[in-house]
Amino acid sequence: MAQNLSYKNHNDPTCKTYIYCYERGNTGVWDGYIESCDPPKPYFYGKECQAEKPEDCVDP
């Protein structure tokens, strides 16, 4: 059974996007794409979007 995972997008200093990874079926092939965090939780930190801006993030 595949598990979907979310990771910090190190190319986004604002922390408003993250990389969502998933396995295509049970093929062992992984794919990913960039997702956005939306209000009321606009910042990605750890494994999920949150309301409070992390200290290492900058304003756009």
N, CA, C and O atoms as CSV, one atom per row, in Angstrom:
chain,resi,resn,atom,element,x,y,z
A,1,MET,N,N,0.841,-1.184,0.000
A,1,MET,CA,C,0.000,0.000,0.000
A,1,MET,C,C,0.883,1.243,0.000
A,1,MET,O,O,1.768,1.380,0.844
A,2,ALA,N,N,0.649,2.124,-0.920
A,2,ALA,CA,C,1.457,3.327,-1.069
A,2,ALA,C,C,1.069,4.370,-0.033
A,2,ALA,O,O,-0.079,4.444,0.404
A,3,GLN,N,N,2.042,5.161,0.343
A,3,GLN,CA,C,1.795,6.270,1.266
A,3,GLN,C,C,2.155,7.561,0.557
A,3,GLN,O,O,3.230,7.671,-0.031
A,4,ASN,N,N,1.266,8.536,0.608
A,4,ASN,CA,C,1.544,9.836,0.028
A,4,ASN,C,C,2.357,10.650,1.022
A,4,ASN,O,O,2.132,10.569,2.229
A,5,LEU,N,N,3.295,11.428,0.519
A,5,LEU,CA,C,4.191,12.194,1.383
A,5,LEU,C,C,4.276,13.639,0.921
A,5,LEU,O,O,4.159,13.929,-0.270
A,6,SER,N,N,4.480,14.539,1.871
A,6,SER,CA,C,4.641,15.959,1.568
A,6,SER,C,C,5.985,16.423,2.113
A,6,SER,O,O,6.377,16.054,3.220
A,7,TYR,N,N,6.689,17.240,1.325
A,7,TYR,CA,C,8.013,17.721,1.699
A,7,TYR,C,C,8.128,19.228,1.495
A,7,TYR,O,O,7.438,19.810,0.659
A,8,LYS,N,N,8.994,19.834,2.257
A,8,LYS,CA,C,9.267,21.265,2.100
A,8,LYS,C,C,9.821,21.529,0.707
A,8,LYS,O,O,10.654,20.774,0.205
A,9,ASN,N,N,9.353,22.603,0.091
A,9,ASN,CA,C,9.882,23.044,-1.193
A,9,ASN,C,C,11.030,24.007,-0.893
A,9,ASN,O,O,10.795,25.176,-0.589
A,10,HIS,N,N,12.248,23.530,-0.976
A,10,HIS,CA,C,13.418,24.344,-0.635
A,10,HIS,C,C,13.655,25.485,-1.631
A,10,HIS,O,O,14.470,26.371,-1.372
A,11,ASN,N,N,12.954,25.466,-2.758
A,11,ASN,CA,C,13.059,26.559,-3.731
A,11,ASN,C,C,12.060,27.681,-3.452
A,11,ASN,O,O,11.998,28.659,-4.197
A,12,ASP,N,N,11.280,27.542,-2.381
A,12,ASP,CA,C,10.279,28.550,-2.038
A,12,ASP,C,C,10.560,29.112,-0.640
A,12,ASP,O,O,10.150,28.513,0.354
A,13,PRO,N,N,11.256,30.256,-0.549
A,13,PRO,CA,C,11.589,30.827,0.759
A,13,PRO,C,C,10.380,31.379,1.506
A,13,PRO,O,O,10.482,31.688,2.693
A,14,THR,N,N,9.228,31.509,0.827
A,14,THR,CA,C,8.026,32.009,1.502
A,14,THR,C,C,7.265,30.905,2.240
A,14,THR,O,O,6.380,31.198,3.045
A,15,CYS,N,N,7.599,29.647,1.975
A,15,CYS,CA,C,6.949,28.475,2.595
A,15,CYS,C,C,5.477,28.347,2.220
A,15,CYS,O,O,4.705,27.736,2.959
A,16,LYS,N,N,5.079,28.910,1.092
A,16,LYS,CA,C,3.674,28.847,0.694
A,16,LYS,C,C,3.381,27.687,-0.253
A,16,LYS,O,O,2.228,27.458,-0.617
A,17,THR,N,N,4.418,26.954,-0.651
A,17,THR,CA,C,4.221,25.766,-1.475
A,17,THR,C,C,4.985,24.598,-0.867
A,17,THR,O,O,5.884,24.785,-0.046
A,18,TYR,N,N,4.618,23.403,-1.279
A,18,TYR,CA,C,5.307,22.194,-0.835
A,18,TYR,C,C,5.291,21.180,-1.971
A,18,TYR,O,O,4.583,21.364,-2.961
A,19,ILE,N,N,6.056,20.129,-1.836
A,19,ILE,CA,C,6.119,19.090,-2.854
A,19,ILE,C,C,5.319,17.888,-2.364
A,19,ILE,O,O,5.612,17.317,-1.313
A,20,TYR,N,N,4.317,17.518,-3.133
A,20,TYR,CA,C,3.459,16.384,-2.803
A,20,TYR,C,C,3.918,15.198,-3.635
A,20,TYR,O,O,3.934,15.278,-4.864
A,21,CYS,N,N,4.288,14.106,-2.993
A,21,CYS,CA,C,4.766,12.906,-3.685
A,21,CYS,C,C,3.779,11.763,-3.481
A,21,CYS,O,O,3.175,11.629,-2.416
A,22,TYR,N,N,3.627,10.956,-4.498
A,22,TYR,CA,C,2.717,9.815,-4.427
A,22,TYR,C,C,3.219,8.695,-5.329
A,22,TYR,O,O,3.922,8.936,-6.311
A,23,GLU,N,N,2.850,7.474,-4.982
A,23,GLU,CA,C,3.200,6.319,-5.795
A,23,GLU,C,C,2.069,6.082,-6.791
A,23,GLU,O,O,0.892,6.125,-6.432
A,24,ARG,N,N,2.434,5.834,-8.027
A,24,ARG,CA,C,1.436,5.557,-9.077
A,24,ARG,C,C,0.950,4.115,-8.913
A,24,ARG,O,O,1.610,3.169,-9.343
A,25,GLY,N,N,-0.213,3.969,-8.284
A,25,GLY,CA,C,-0.733,2.624,-8.014
A,25,GLY,C,C,0.226,1.893,-7.095
A,25,GLY,O,O,0.749,2.493,-6.156
A,26,ASN,N,N,0.468,0.633,-7.333
A,26,ASN,CA,C,1.462,-0.135,-6.584
A,26,ASN,C,C,2.610,-0.523,-7.505
A,26,ASN,O,O,3.109,-1.647,-7.451
A,27,THR,N,N,3.024,0.414,-8.351
A,27,THR,CA,C,4.037,0.136,-9.370
A,27,THR,C,C,5.466,0.338,-8.875
A,27,THR,O,O,6.415,-0.132,-9.503
A,28,GLY,N,N,5.623,1.042,-7.739
A,28,GLY,CA,C,6.961,1.390,-7.278
A,28,GLY,C,C,7.483,2.655,-7.932
A,28,GLY,O,O,8.594,3.096,-7.638
A,29,VAL,N,N,6.685,3.245,-8.822
A,29,VAL,CA,C,7.060,4.478,-9.500
A,29,VAL,C,C,6.447,5.650,-8.740
A,29,VAL,O,O,5.236,5.705,-8.525
A,30,TRP,N,N,7.303,6.583,-8.339
A,30,TRP,CA,C,6.852,7.751,-7.581
A,30,TRP,C,C,6.834,8.981,-8.460
A,30,TRP,O,O,7.661,9.127,-9.360
A,31,ASP,N,N,5.903,9.849,-8.200
A,31,ASP,CA,C,5.782,11.101,-8.930
A,31,ASP,C,C,5.499,12.199,-7.911
A,31,ASP,O,O,5.125,11.912,-6.774
A,32,GLY,N,N,5.674,13.436,-8.311
A,32,GLY,CA,C,5.421,14.536,-7.397
A,32,GLY,C,C,5.078,15.806,-8.134
A,32,GLY,O,O,5.370,15.954,-9.321
A,33,TYR,N,N,4.460,16.711,-7.427
A,33,TYR,CA,C,4.140,18.010,-7.995
A,33,TYR,C,C,4.070,19.039,-6.883
A,33,TYR,O,O,3.978,18.692,-5.705
A,34,ILE,N,N,4.113,20.305,-7.265
A,34,ILE,CA,C,4.086,21.401,-6.293
A,34,ILE,C,C,2.637,21.765,-5.991
A,34,ILE,O,O,1.830,21.977,-6.896
A,35,GLU,N,N,2.329,21.831,-4.717
A,35,GLU,CA,C,1.004,22.223,-4.223
A,35,GLU,C,C,1.147,23.509,-3.429
A,35,GLU,O,O,2.238,23.837,-2.962
A,36,SER,N,N,0.057,24.232,-3.276
A,36,SER,CA,C,0.039,25.473,-2.502
A,36,SER,C,C,-0.730,25.287,-1.206
A,36,SER,O,O,-1.698,24.528,-1.140
A,37,CYS,N,N,-0.284,25.989,-0.185
A,37,CYS,CA,C,-1.044,26.090,1.054
A,37,CYS,C,C,-1.948,27.312,0.918
A,37,CYS,O,O,-1.512,28.365,0.451
A,38,ASP,N,N,-3.181,27.171,1.320
A,38,ASP,CA,C,-4.162,28.248,1.188
A,38,ASP,C,C,-4.631,28.713,2.569
A,38,ASP,O,O,-4.574,27.957,3.539
A,39,PRO,N,N,-5.095,29.969,2.649
A,39,PRO,CA,C,-5.665,30.456,3.908
A,39,PRO,C,C,-6.821,29.541,4.340
A,39,PRO,O,O,-7.545,29.030,3.486
A,40,PRO,N,N,-6.996,29.336,5.595
A,40,PRO,CA,C,-6.390,30.032,6.734
A,40,PRO,C,C,-5.052,29.446,7.179
A,40,PRO,O,O,-4.497,29.884,8.186
A,41,LYS,N,N,-4.517,28.448,6.436
A,41,LYS,CA,C,-3.221,27.847,6.774
A,41,LYS,C,C,-2.282,27.994,5.581
A,41,LYS,O,O,-2.074,27.037,4.835
A,42,PRO,N,N,-1.706,29.200,5.394
A,42,PRO,CA,C,-0.955,29.478,4.174
A,42,PRO,C,C,0.519,29.052,4.168
A,42,PRO,O,O,1.197,29.225,3.156
A,43,TYR,N,N,1.027,28.501,5.276
A,43,TYR,CA,C,2.453,28.168,5.366
A,43,TYR,C,C,2.666,26.679,5.561
A,43,TYR,O,O,1.982,26.036,6.357
A,44,PHE,N,N,3.637,26.135,4.814
A,44,PHE,CA,C,3.981,24.716,4.977
A,44,PHE,C,C,5.129,24.589,5.959
A,44,PHE,O,O,6.135,25.292,5.862
A,45,TYR,N,N,4.960,23.675,6.910
A,45,TYR,CA,C,6.012,23.407,7.889
A,45,TYR,C,C,5.895,21.963,8.336
A,45,TYR,O,O,4.810,21.497,8.683
A,46,GLY,N,N,7.006,21.262,8.328
A,46,GLY,CA,C,6.978,19.860,8.735
A,46,GLY,C,C,6.333,19.004,7.677
A,46,GLY,O,O,6.935,18.736,6.637
A,47,LYS,N,N,5.126,18.577,7.926
A,47,LYS,CA,C,4.415,17.700,6.994
A,47,LYS,C,C,3.063,18.246,6.561
A,47,LYS,O,O,2.315,17.563,5.862
A,48,GLU,N,N,2.734,19.507,6.981
A,48,GLU,CA,C,1.412,20.023,6.657
A,48,GLU,C,C,1.385,21.544,6.627
A,48,GLU,O,O,2.334,22.204,7.051
A,49,CYS,N,N,0.291,22.085,6.123
A,49,CYS,CA,C,0.089,23.533,6.109
A,49,CYS,C,C,-0.351,23.987,7.502
A,49,CYS,O,O,-1.043,23.266,8.222
A,50,GLN,N,N,0.069,25.197,7.857
A,50,GLN,CA,C,-0.272,25.735,9.169
A,50,GLN,C,C,-0.538,27.229,9.067
A,50,GLN,O,O,-0.191,27.859,8.069
A,51,ALA,N,N,-1.154,27.793,10.098
A,51,ALA,CA,C,-1.512,29.213,10.105
A,51,ALA,C,C,-0.328,30.113,10.439
A,51,ALA,O,O,-0.210,31.207,9.887
A,52,GLU,N,N,0.539,29.672,11.323
A,52,GLU,CA,C,1.653,30.502,11.780
A,52,GLU,C,C,2.854,30.391,10.845
A,52,GLU,O,O,3.240,29.292,10.447
A,53,LYS,N,N,3.444,31.539,10.496
A,53,LYS,CA,C,4.599,31.547,9.599
A,53,LYS,C,C,5.835,31.040,10.345
A,53,LYS,O,O,6.179,31.578,11.396
A,54,PRO,N,N,6.506,30.014,9.818
A,54,PRO,CA,C,7.744,29.523,10.433
A,54,PRO,C,C,8.832,30.594,10.402
A,54,PRO,O,O,8.848,31.439,9.507
A,55,GLU,N,N,9.730,30.559,11.365
A,55,GLU,CA,C,10.783,31.570,11.493
A,55,GLU,C,C,11.707,31.627,10.276
A,55,GLU,O,O,12.216,32.699,9.945
A,56,ASP,N,N,11.930,30.515,9.617
A,56,ASP,CA,C,12.868,30.489,8.483
A,56,ASP,C,C,12.222,30.882,7.154
A,56,ASP,O,O,12.856,30.752,6.107
A,57,CYS,N,N,10.972,31.361,7.175
A,57,CYS,CA,C,10.283,31.771,5.954
A,57,CYS,C,C,10.268,33.285,5.833
A,57,CYS,O,O,10.236,34.004,6.831
A,58,VAL,N,N,10.291,33.758,4.587
A,58,VAL,CA,C,10.313,35.191,4.336
A,58,VAL,C,C,9.007,35.639,3.682
A,58,VAL,O,O,8.303,34.837,3.068
A,59,ASP,N,N,8.693,36.912,3.818
A,59,ASP,CA,C,7.520,37.482,3.153
A,59,ASP,C,C,7.846,37.683,1.675
A,59,ASP,O,O,8.983,38.003,1.331
A,60,PRO,N,N,6.857,37.497,0.801
A,60,PRO,CA,C,7.108,37.667,-0.637
A,60,PRO,C,C,7.410,39.099,-1.019
A,60,PRO,O,O,7.641,39.389,-2.193
